[in-house]
Amino acid sequence: MTEFDSTGRPLRLYFEHLLGGDVRILQSIGLYSMGSILTHREPKWAYWEIIPIALVIPGLCFGLACNTNNIIKLLKTDHMMTMEFAATTLSSALSTFKGYRLLVYRREFYFLIKTCHIHWNVQVSRNTLTQSIVEIARLARLFRIYYGTMVIIIFSAYIVQPFGAYILNPPSRSNESIVFTKTVYPARYPFTLNSSRAFFICLTLETIGMYFLLLHWIAADGLFSQFTTHLSLHFQILSNQIRRICPSTMISPSKSTTVSKRLKALIEEYIELFKYVRSLEKLYNPIIFATVLVNAIILCTCLYSIQYNIAKNNWKDVEKNLLHALGVSLQTLMFCICAERLNNEAIRIAGVHQAAYDCPWTAFSSSIKFSILMMMTLSQREYVYSAYGFIHLNMPQVTTIFTAAMRYFTLLRSIT
């Protein structure tokens, strides 16, 4: 047990270190009141906070509409470009939806972050945080950093090429040295970019849109990783407390009363944790549902584009599509691995049910045995984190998504 992490930082302040980056990302998209978690103040939820996202989301929807229009125009003439544009449009639509979800349900996100903060401090006061638990929480933070870096690289691949062409080919008086159709978004706009100034303004606005898209992606996915990790850690702590409910097999009547009260408190804590799991499910149901349905299609289109561009020796687009495929694959793995860990700690062999069985229940009185039996009854029901109850998130789901992607890819190759 320790009150400090491996670097000497007090554990009570360590939570700000773990989720501080996620909170600042939320502030970067306009939800500034989220910073109240770090300052221990009540959020004000000022009306002006929603202005950045409220202005950006309609702009992103306009871009998506233009992208879709471009796809429809190319559908009969260029199947290859249609596939590539469809992948970017689907990813952009998913990120836009995440931003909308963060805006509309900002209070619910705040509640879950604050709940994790409160429970972390409670465990610090109980001195139940082991170094291994702190290390797992630290690894979740590092994963968010690496994951965010990957997303930034993916989006940069779409931004660098148009800006590079603009910088390396400065506009001449006749404007013939710039291809004004090479924009960040694969969009067919209802206006013509026929001047250097209009083209630069368009690129700038598209880059601002990409900035918000990548922040929406990182914020929503990173928070899911943090929520599931911290909830699974609290289930793990609960399991450890059940196993150590009484170190001795011989207990006095007064000790028996204490153990009985402690077990009842643990049962209430278990039910409370499951309420938070249900709140997390409800909050992320539409995001995960859309992600599972869309990612297989995106992977399929990316693979098809990679194959085509390799055959044409178009290595710039190969790099871009490969990064996109890796990002989508990592997103799929992240959702399923984090949910699988929560499944294991909440119910299965590594979790509460096994802990209740492992404690020395044979030496306890009938009232204590009844409490343990109630705990085992509550935890014996099979639980799998799911979206709307029928799309399960676990490691077999990863195989399902990747298999579906390969089936779509094979079908595309056979008909084109």
C-alpha positions in Angstrom: 0.0 0.0 0.0 1.2 3.5 -0.7 0.1 7.1 -0.4 2.5 8.1 -3.2 3.2 6.9 -6.7 6.6 5.8 -8.0 7.7 9.4 -8.7 6.7 10.6 -5.2 3.5 12.4 -6.4 0.7 12.2 -3.7 -2.0 9.8 -4.9 -4.7 12.2 -4.0 -3.3 14.6 -6.6 -2.5 11.8 -9.1 -6.0 11.7 -10.5 -5.5 15.2 -11.9 -2.3 13.9 -13.6 -4.2 10.9 -15.0 -7.2 12.6 -16.5 -5.9 16.2 -16.7 -5.1 15.8 -20.4 -8.6 14.5 -21.2 -10.1 17.4 -19.4 -7.9 19.9 -21.3 -8.9 18.3 -24.6 -12.6 18.9 -23.7 -11.7 22.5 -22.8 -10.0 22.8 -26.2 -13.2 22.1 -28.0 -15.1 24.7 -26.0 -16.3 22.8 -22.9 -14.3 25.1 -20.6 -16.3 24.3 -17.5 -14.9 20.8 -17.5 -11.8 22.3 -15.9 -13.9 22.6 -12.7 -13.0 19.0 -12.0 -9.3 20.0 -11.6 -10.0 23.1 -9.6 -12.6 21.4 -7.3 -15.2 24.0 -8.1 -18.8 23.6 -9.3 -19.1 24.1 -13.1 -20.8 27.2 -14.3 -21.8 25.9 -17.8 -21.8 29.3 -19.4 -23.9 29.6 -22.6 -20.9 30.8 -24.6 -19.1 27.5 -24.1 -21.3 25.8 -26.7 -20.6 28.5 -29.3 -17.4 26.9 -30.8 -19.0 23.5 -31.3 -22.3 24.9 -32.3 -20.5 26.8 -35.0 -18.2 24.0 -36.0 -20.7 21.2 -36.3 -22.9 22.8 -38.9 -19.7 23.6 -40.9 -18.6 20.0 -40.6 -22.1 18.8 -41.7 -21.8 21.1 -44.7 -18.4 19.5 -45.6 -19.9 16.0 -45.2 -22.8 17.0 -47.5 -20.3 18.2 -50.1 -18.2 15.0 -49.7 -21.3 12.9 -50.2 -22.2 15.0 -53.3 -18.7 14.3 -54.7 -19.1 10.6 -54.0 -22.4 10.5 -55.9 -20.9 12.3 -58.9 -17.9 9.9 -59.0 -19.9 6.7 -58.4 -20.5 6.0 -62.1 -17.1 7.2 -63.4 -14.4 6.4 -60.9 -15.0 3.5 -58.4 -11.6 3.9 -56.9 -12.0 7.5 -55.9 -15.5 6.7 -54.7 -14.1 4.1 -52.3 -11.3 6.4 -51.0 -13.7 9.3 -50.5 -16.3 7.1 -48.8 -13.7 6.0 -46.2 -12.8 9.6 -45.3 -16.4 10.7 -45.3 -17.5 7.9 -42.9 -14.6 8.7 -40.5 -15.5 12.4 -40.6 -19.1 11.7 -40.0 -18.3 9.5 -37.0 -16.0 12.2 -35.5 -18.7 14.8 -36.1 -21.2 12.6 -34.3 -18.8 12.2 -31.3 -18.5 16.0 -31.1 -22.3 16.4 -31.1 -22.5 13.7 -28.4 -19.9 15.5 -26.3 -21.8 18.8 -26.6 -25.3 17.5 -25.9 -24.3 15.2 -23.0 -21.5 17.3 -21.5 -23.1 17.2 -18.1 -23.2 13.4 -18.2 -19.5 13.2 -19.2 -18.7 15.6 -16.4 -20.7 13.4 -13.9 -18.7 10.3 -14.8 -15.3 12.1 -14.6 -16.3 13.5 -11.2 -17.5 10.1 -10.1 -14.2 8.5 -11.0 -12.4 11.4 -9.2 -14.5 10.9 -6.0 -14.0 7.2 -5.9 -10.2 7.6 -6.5 -10.0 9.9 -3.5 -12.1 7.5 -1.4 -9.7 4.6 -2.2 -6.8 6.9 -1.3 -8.3 7.6 2.1 -8.9 3.9 2.7 -5.3 3.2 1.6 -6.4 0.5 -0.8 -4.5 1.6 -3.9 -1.6 -0.7 -4.6 1.3 0.2 -6.8 0.0 -2.2 -9.5 -3.3 -0.4 -9.6 -1.7 2.9 -9.9 0.5 1.5 -12.7 -2.5 0.3 -14.6 -4.1 3.8 -14.3 -0.9 5.3 -15.5 -0.8 3.0 -18.6 -4.3 4.1 -19.5 -3.0 7.7 -19.6 0.0 6.7 -21.7 -2.3 4.8 -24.1 -4.4 8.0 -24.6 -1.3 9.9 -25.4 -0.1 7.4 -28.0 -3.6 7.0 -29.4 -4.0 10.7 -29.7 -0.6 10.9 -31.4 -1.7 8.3 -34.0 -4.9 10.2 -34.7 -3.0 13.5 -35.1 -0.6 11.8 -37.6 -3.6 10.4 -39.6 -5.3 13.8 -39.9 -2.0 15.5 -40.7 -1.6 13.2 -43.7 -4.7 14.7 -45.2 -3.7 18.3 -44.3 0.0 18.3 -45.3 -0.4 17.4 -49.0 -2.7 20.3 -50.0 -0.7 22.9 -48.0 2.5 21.4 -49.2 1.4 21.9 -52.8 0.3 25.5 -52.0 3.6 26.4 -50.4 5.9 24.6 -52.9 4.0 26.0 -55.9 3.5 29.7 -55.1 0.7 31.3 -57.1 1.7 33.2 -60.2 -0.2 36.1 -61.6 -2.1 33.8 -63.9 -2.9 31.3 -61.1 -1.9 28.5 -63.3 0.7 27.0 -60.9 -1.8 25.8 -58.4 -4.4 23.1 -58.7 -7.3 24.7 -56.9 -9.2 21.4 -56.7 -6.7 19.7 -54.4 -8.3 20.5 -51.0 -8.2 18.8 -47.6 -11.7 17.4 -47.9 -12.6 15.3 -51.0 -15.6 17.7 -51.5 -17.4 19.1 -54.4 -18.3 22.6 -53.2 -21.2 24.6 -54.6 -18.7 27.4 -55.5 -15.6 27.7 -57.6 -12.1 28.2 -56.2 -10.6 30.3 -58.9 -8.2 32.5 -57.0 -5.2 32.0 -54.6 -6.9 33.9 -51.8 -10.1 31.9 -52.0 -8.2 28.6 -52.2 -6.1 29.6 -49.1 -9.2 30.6 -47.1 -10.8 27.3 -48.0 -7.7 25.3 -46.9 -7.7 27.2 -43.6 -11.3 26.6 -42.9 -10.9 22.9 -43.7 -7.9 22.7 -41.4 -10.0 24.2 -38.6 -12.6 21.6 -39.2 -9.9 18.8 -39.1 -8.7 20.2 -35.8 -12.1 19.8 -34.3 -12.6 16.4 -35.9 -9.4 15.0 -34.4 -10.2 16.4 -31.0 -13.7 14.9 -31.1 -12.1 11.5 -32.0 -9.4 11.7 -29.3 -11.7 13.1 -26.6 -14.5 10.5 -26.9 -12.3 7.5 -27.4 -9.8 8.5 -24.7 -12.5 9.1 -22.2 -14.0 5.6 -22.9 -10.6 4.1 -22.2 -10.2 6.1 -19.0 -13.8 5.3 -17.8 -13.5 1.6 -18.4 -10.1 1.4 -16.8 -11.0 3.2 -13.6 -14.3 1.3 -13.2 -12.5 -2.0 -13.7 -9.9 -0.9 -11.2 -12.6 -0.2 -8.6 -14.1 -3.6 -9.2 -10.6 -5.0 -8.7 -10.3 -3.2 -5.4 -13.7 -4.4 -4.4 -12.7 -8.0 -5.2 -9.5 -7.6 -3.1 -11.5 -6.3 -0.1 -13.9 -9.3 -0.4 -11.0 -11.7 -0.3 -9.6 -10.0 2.7 -12.9 -9.5 4.5 -11.6 -11.5 7.4 -8.0 -12.8 7.6 -8.8 -15.3 10.4 -11.1 -18.3 10.1 -12.1 -18.0 13.8 -14.1 -14.9 14.6 -15.9 -13.7 17.7 -19.5 -12.6 17.7 -18.5 -8.9 17.8 -16.2 -9.5 14.9 -18.9 -11.3 13.1 -21.2 -8.2 13.3 -18.4 -6.0 11.9 -17.8 -8.4 9.0 -21.6 -8.5 8.3 -21.8 -4.7 8.1 -18.7 -4.6 5.9 -20.2 -7.1 3.5 -23.4 -5.2 3.3 -21.4 -2.1 2.5 -19.5 -3.9 -0.2 -22.7 -5.2 -1.7 -24.0 -1.6 -1.9 -20.8 -0.5 -3.4 -20.9 -3.2 -6.0 -24.5 -2.2 -7.0 -23.4 1.4 -7.2 -20.5 0.6 -9.4 -22.8 -1.3 -11.8 -25.0 1.8 -12.0 -22.0 3.7 -13.3 -21.3 1.0 -15.8 -24.9 1.2 -17.0 -24.6 5.0 -17.2 -21.4 4.5 -19.3 -23.2 2.1 -21.6 -26.1 4.5 -22.1 -23.7 7.4 -22.8 -21.6 5.5 -25.4 -24.3 3.3 -26.9 -24.8 5.3 -30.1 -21.1 6.0 -30.5 -20.1 2.3 -30.2 -23.0 1.2 -32.3 -22.0 3.5 -35.1 -18.3 2.6 -34.7 -18.8 -1.1 -35.0 -21.1 -0.8 -38.0 -18.8 1.7 -39.8 -15.3 0.5 -39.1 -15.6 -2.7 -41.1 -16.7 -0.7 -44.1 -13.9 1.8 -43.6 -11.3 -1.0 -43.3 -12.6 -2.6 -46.5 -12.4 0.6 -48.5 -8.9 1.4 -47.1 -7.6 -2.0 -48.1 -9.1 -1.6 -51.6 -7.5 1.8 -52.0 -4.2 0.5 -50.7 -4.2 -2.3 -53.3 -5.1 0.0 -56.1 -2.5 2.7 -55.2 0.2 0.1 -54.9 -0.6 -1.2 -58.4 -0.4 2.4 -59.7 2.8 3.2 -57.6 0.9 6.1 -56.0 2.9 5.9 -52.7 1.6 9.1 -51.2 -2.0 7.8 -51.2 -0.8 4.4 -50.0 0.7 6.0 -46.9 -2.4 8.0 -46.2 -4.8 5.0 -46.6 -2.5 2.8 -44.5 -2.4 5.3 -41.7 -6.2 5.5 -41.9 -6.6 1.7 -41.7 -4.2 1.5 -38.8 -6.1 4.2 -36.9 -9.5 2.5 -37.4 -8.0 -0.9 -36.4 -6.5 0.6 -33.2 -9.9 2.2 -32.4 -11.6 -1.1 -32.8 -9.1 -2.9 -30.6 -9.3 -0.1 -28.0 -13.0 -0.3 -27.6 -13.1 -4.1 -27.4 -10.0 -4.5 -25.1 -11.2 -1.9 -22.6 -14.7 -3.4 -22.5 -13.3 -6.9 -22.2 -11.3 -5.8 -19.1 -14.4 -4.3 -17.6 -16.3 -7.5 -18.3 -13.6 -9.6 -16.5 -13.3 -7.5 -13.4 -17.1 -7.0 -13.0 -18.2 -10.6 -13.3 -16.0 -13.3 -14.5 -13.3 -15.4 -12.9 -10.9 -12.5 -12.3 -13.7 -10.5 -10.7 -16.2 -10.2 -7.9 -17.9 -13.5 -8.3 -14.6 -15.5 -7.8 -13.6 -13.2 -5.0 -16.8 -13.9 -3.1 -16.1 -17.7 -3.5 -12.5 -17.4 -2.5 -13.1 -15.7 0.9 -13.3 -18.0 4.0 -17.1 -18.1 3.9 -17.3 -21.6 5.5 -16.1 -20.2 8.9 -18.7 -17.4 9.0 -22.1 -17.3 10.6 -25.3 -17.8 8.8 -26.0 -14.1 8.3 -22.6 -13.6 6.8 -23.0 -16.6 4.6 -26.3 -15.1 3.4 -24.6 -11.8 2.5 -21.8 -13.7 0.6 -24.5 -15.8 -1.2 -26.3 -12.5 -2.2 -23.0 -11.2 -3.5 -22.4 -14.3 -5.6 -26.0 -14.2 -6.8 -25.7 -10.6 -8.0 -22.4 -11.4 -9.7 -23.1 -14.7 -11.3 -25.3 -13.3 -14.1 -23.4 -13.2 -17.3 -22.5 -9.6 -18.2 -20.9 -8.4 -21.5 -20.5 -4.7 -22.2 -22.7 -4.0 -25.2 -24.3 -1.3 -27.4 -28.1 -1.4 -27.1 -27.8 -4.9 -25.7 -27.1 -6.8 -29.0 -23.6 -5.6 -30.2 -21.2 -7.1 -27.6 -17.8 -5.5 -27.1 -15.2 -8.2 -26.4 -12.3 -9.8 -28.1 -14.5 -12.1 -30.3 -16.1 -8.9 -31.6 -12.7 -7.8 -33.0 -12.6 -11.0 -35.1 -16.1 -10.4 -36.3 -15.3 -6.8 -37.4 -12.1 -7.8 -39.2 -13.7 -10.8 -40.8 -16.5 -8.6 -42.1 -14.0 -6.2 -43.5 -12.2 -8.9 -45.4 -15.5 -10.3 -46.7 -16.4 -6.9 -48.1 -12.9 -6.5 -49.5 -13.1 -9.9 -51.3 -16.6 -9.0 -52.6 -15.3 -5.7 -54.0 -12.4 -7.3 -55.7 -14.7 -9.8 -57.4 -17.1 -7.3 -58.8 -14.5 -4.6 -59.9 
